[in-house]
Structures are given as C-alpha cells and as structure tokens.
Amino acid sequence: MTIEERIEAMERELAETKTALEKLRSELATRVVTGEVVVVDENGKRRAMMGVVKDGPMLTLYDENEKRRVGLYAVKDGPRLHLYDENDKTRAMMGVNEDVAMLALSDENEKPRAMMGVNEDGPRLTLYDENDKRRVGLYVVKDGPRLALYDENDKPRAMMGAGKDGPMLALSDENLKLRVDLYAGKDGPMLTLYDENEKRRVGLYAVKDGPRLHLCDEKGKPRAMMGVVKDGPMLALSDEKGKAIWSTPR
C-alpha cells in the first residue's frame, strides 16, 4: 500500500469515526437516564447529574445558569468527553474508539473543523472548512511525515513529505494527475514537470557533475539535454529511439 493509499484509508476511518460521534451526540440528547443523582448548589441550581443510560454511566456538569457544559460518558463504543458552549453546542469532543484515540473541535454550528486522531499507523490532524470539506491533512506515518492540501472539492492537490531518501513536494491538477514533482535526494535536488497524461516533459537536476535540463517528448523520453560539466557547457539532441543526432563537442 502506498503512502497516499494509506492516508486515504486513515481518512476513511476518521470519517467513519466522525459519523459515529455525530450519531452518538444525537442519541445522547434523547436518552432516558435511570438511577439519576442530581447535585445542586446553595441556590438550589442543578450543577451536576450522574446517571446510567442504556449503554453505560454518564456524568453531566452545569454552569451557574444550569447550562450543560461538560458531559462524560462511558458507552459501548468507548469513553467520551464532551465540552459544550453557552448555547449547549458541542464544541470539543474527546474519545477512544477501538484502536483510535481522537479529539474533535467544532464551530458554533457544531460542524467539525479540526480532528486529531492516533492509531497504529501514527497520529494525524485534519482541518475542515465551513462546508465540512477537508482542506489540510497532517500525518506522521511509518515512512515519514506528510502534509496534504485539498481543494474545495476535497481533492488532494499538494503533498509534502520527508522520507528516508529526502524531502519531496508533489503538485496535482484538478483530475489528481501529477504535474510537478520536487525532490531533494542524496545526489541533489530534482524538479520534474509532467503533462496532463502524467508524462515527464521537463526535468531539472542539480547533481554532483553539474546542472542538467532534460526536455522529453510525449512518451516521456528525453530528446534534448543541456548541462554544464567540468569542461564547460554542453547540449545534446536525440531522436525518438534515444540515438544522439547532435551534441556539442567536448
């Protein structure tokens, strides 16, 4: 499984967790509490309530206006901690679901805007826009850290990472075709430009022997090469079979 496929799998898992949490939040609002214990302050206002719902025990804390501000639940899917604003909207949710520990932060409309999770593949942080579209993904996976930037259609358009061979940056078009690839390896930095069919058309390299510029045909084969070597500048042209047809004398 590639890094991108692994990240997409993690995102699907995170989306399922988010859906489960939203369902839980709806269910908690309608559950009947049994064995209820209420704690009031000196003014007779409810400040804490402890009880048992169908899936397990719960503890709710209220502010001085008897507004729910904290909810702690030990339900079948795992423990949950909810933090509510003054309008009784869930703004922060923490929980453990099977092998995933997660934290979700929501806006005033209870739309998740930031979600952080940790599972066996490592931690990740996802940021969403006001339309609930994923826009930023930050991951620390086995092969190294990754930063993914998504467009308004939830498509990854930019990916940055650092692996054992060096850092990289990949840019894609609206069809998720790779168009730009920047990589800094042990031999030096390399910049590659691709056409709409993901064929390499331009390669720029700063390697040990000197800078190189490759121009490739529609099949990705280099047809022109320019560079600067120890003895001076050079230019070479090749036919479609890769045979040299002209080059500067050395």
Secondary structure, DSSP 4 states (H G I P E B T S, - for coil): --HHHHHHHHHHHHHHHHHHHHHHHHHHTTPPPEEEEEEE-TTS-EEEEEEEETTEEEEEEE-TT--EEEEEEEETTEEEEEEE-TTS-EEEEEEEETTEEEEEEE-TT--EEEEEEEETTEEEEEEE-TTS-EEEEEEEETTEEEEEEE-TTS-EEEEEEEETTEEEEEEE-TT--EEEEEEEETTEEEEEEE-TT--EEEEEEEETTEEEEEEE-TTS-EEEEEEEETTEEEEEEE-TTS-EEEE---
